[in-house]
Amino acid sequence: MRKPVEPPIGAVVHGDIRVRQSKAGPRYLARARWTHPLNHHREETTRQFASEAAAQTWIDAQVGIARTGVNPGQTLAAYFASIGTSWARGIDSSSTMDPYSAGIRRRVLPTLGHLPVSMVTAGVIDRAIDGWESEFGASTVKNTVAALVLVLDQAMRDGLIPRNPAKDRARRQHVGRRATSHADETNPRDLALPDVATLDRLTAAVVEQGKHQCWGDVVTLLATTAMRISEVSGLLVGDIDLDAGLIRVERQTYPGRGGLITKTTKGRRRRVVPIIDPLRPTLERLTAGGNPTARLLSGPRGGVITTATLRDATAWDEVVARLSLSGLVRHGLRHTALTWMADAGTDLYVLQRVAGHQDPAVTAKYLHPDHAALLAAGTRFSAWWGLNGDLSAVQGKIPASAADRENGA
């Protein structure tokens, strides 16, 4: 099909409408004409409509095309094809690009691509998300909505729409949740191992199944440091400071577009994590006589260990089912470490630094759900109040140690 003629950007467009009578009633022939700003050729394009208002709307659209270079009446699919990858500026081409592009191709365009960009409203997007949630998981839906936000941001910059209707949808309370599930209510504590004995059984099982100690080392590192498996894969011998008792987490290695990708940690947040005593023998063995620039941990043949290789080499799903841990994924070991650190009394701000979370509310989910800490905080506040305010208001509620301090003991 021949592409319709459109006025070039910068051209001055003139329009007129002619009425033609037919047996079906009057028809309105709209014509837009201009002089090309580069070759100075006179050009025009015409279109027939059933009403004068529709004809005038089309002429106004041609004027808009000449002003912005974008057809305001085109469909979302046509617009997406016309902008190439400009919508994806700023996203990570090695990891984020693929799931975002898939979200546009497989969900957004089949659902919304036939609509003019101006008709993609918040309500339309809401209904599309409802449909996606009935078929796809939380992460898939969130990636799809995030990609749609970027495309419509570009449409805003091109002047096709006054505001981005997808941004409000990205903040929907139930985005990414299937209609029949409660994924956003899942507490990460529920994904953790119950105790150290269970971790020991899991470690022994993956070593036996995978027939190599490296698989047990990965499990141990994940469950004692709260690192992501990509971060464990990115560790170098020189990142381990046994004297200081710290591990520097500065990079991650994972499969991406074109092969393995090594880059800075998620969100570019470098951090350090503590080496606890149960982990020290493993790290002493892995770093003994090693080159500081060598990879700390490798597979049996010297390759990079990823979540997929750990899963396949150890028959992970079969092992966890045999241990009555069905549903445990590799990332559950990170949840395990953070849960156990929280139960050990680690302060929230320290736990946040260890986890590498940007939002403390995410880290707070690992804190124990009972009210003991809140009651203890209230007791300490009462003690402070008694020492710095009206003592009678908290008489009998001040801990002995605080009362002693007040009396100069």
Secondary structure, 3 states (H helix, E strand, C coil): CCCCCCCCCCCCCEEEEEEECCCCCCEEEEEEEEECCCCCCEEEEEEEECCHHHHHHHHHHHHHHHHHCCCCCCEHHHHHHHHCCHHHCCCCCCCCHHHHHHHHHHHHHHHHCCCEHHHCCHHHHHHHHHHHHCCCCHHHHHHHHHHHHHHHHHHHHCCCCCCCHHHHHHCCCCCCCCCCCCHHHCCHHHHCCCCHHHHHHHHHHHHHHHCCHHHHHHHHHHHHHCCCHHHHHCCEHHHEECCCCEEEECEEEEEECCEEEEEECHHHCCEEEECCHHHHHHHHHHHCCCCCCCECCCCCCCCCCCHHHHHHHCCHHHHHHHCCCCCCCCCHHHHHHHHHHHHCCCCHHHHHHHHCCCCHHHHHCCCCCCCHHHHHHHHHHHHHHHHHCCHHHHCCCCCHHHHHHHCCC
